[in-house]
Amino acid sequence: LQEKQSELEVVRSKAQMLENAVIERKGLDVDLSQARRALMEMETKATLLNSQLEMTKTVLAEKERELEYQSTRVREMERSEMLRRELEKEAGFLKSKVVETEARASQALADLG
């Protein structure tokens, strides 16, 4: 009887160890499941962030093209302004020549008259 009780105790001990192992395994399965869910969430967030990054790059490229276009326009306007000033100087010079020529013509007419 003593021997059977010892065997029963060994069997109970092994059963308890197996039960504990099953409980531990279930806990590990739960942890693994949670880790997989967290990984999927992070992958989703990473995909979203990559999409946002690509959109930001696209917007930045558009803004850079717009800035280049505006810079070109500013340079063209500056060039136009410079040409306008040069033309105004030329017009002023030509007006003074016209006035000078008219004065000479008036003097010549007066001299003839």
Secondary structure, 3 states (H helix, E strand, C coil): CHHHHHHHHHHHHHHHHHHHHHHHHHHHHHHHHHHHHHHHHHHHHHHHHHHHHHHHHHHHHHHHHHHHHHHHHHHHHHHHHHHHHHHHHHHHHHHHHHHHHHHHHHHHHHHHC
